[in-house]
Amino acid sequence: MATVKMLMHNVFFTLKDNSAEAKQKLISACGKYLTGHPGTILFAAGMRAEGLNRPVNDREFDVALHIFFADQDAHDRYQESPRHVQFVEENKESWKQARVFDSLVGD
């Protein structure tokens, strides 16, 4: 019997304007549009931890978004939801780059 895997959705945004105000604006937009979707187990968004600067730390982003979904179906519904689409439309012009890392996790 196949086990349903949970999906960890991580997005790392590099902003055109990487001021503290611009970072906070994107974090607030994440909170407004990307929380409370069905199948969400965990939501977190925040700025890069400036104090962590080891050789292994990727420092090529300004804001990180982490959403843990119950399964890939929940993630797929989220991607098509009107609130997610609105978030992208309202914020994409502020991004220099958005890197997405999705992984299936669990036993």
FIVOSE-710679 format. One record per residue (C-alpha): residue in one letter; x, z, y. Coordinates in steps of 0.25 Angstrom, whole numbers, plus 5000, padded with zeros to 4 digits. Layout:
<pts>
AXZY/...
</pts>
This chain:
<pts>
M500050005000/A500649965013/T500850075024/V500350045038/K501550055047/M501450115061/L501950025073/M502950075083/H502849985096/N503950005106/V504149925119/F505349935128/F505049885142/T506149835151/L505549835165/K505949735177/D505849855186/N506449975179/S506150075189/A505550215185/E504250175192/A504150045184/K504450115171/Q503350215173/K502350115177/L502550045164/I502550175156/S501250205163/A500650065159/C501050095145/G500250225145/K499050155152/Y498950035143/L499650065130/T499150205126/G497950235117/H497850115109/P497250125095/G498250155084/T499350215094/I500050335088/L501050355099/F501250295113/A502450315122/A503050245134/G504250285143/M505550255150/R506850235143/A507650365141/E508750345151/G509550455146/L509750395132/N510850295134/R511550295120/P512150155115/V510950145106/N509950155117/D509250035122/R509150045137/E508549905140/F507149955142/D506350045153/V505050085146/A504750105131/L503350105125/H503150155111/I501850145104/F501650195089/F500450125083/A499750165070/D499950025064/Q500249885068/D498849845070/A498649955081/H499949895087/D499349755087/R497949805093/Y498749875104/Q499549745107/E498249665109/S497449775117/P497049755131/R497749875136/H499049825130/V498849685135/Q498549745149/F499849825149/V500749705145/E500049615156/E500149725167/N501649765164/K502349645158/E502849595171/S503649725173/W504449705160/K505749645159/Q505649655144/A504749725134/R505349745120/V504449785109/F504849855096/D503749865085/S504049935072/L503249975060/V503450125057/G503050225046/D503150235031/
</pts>
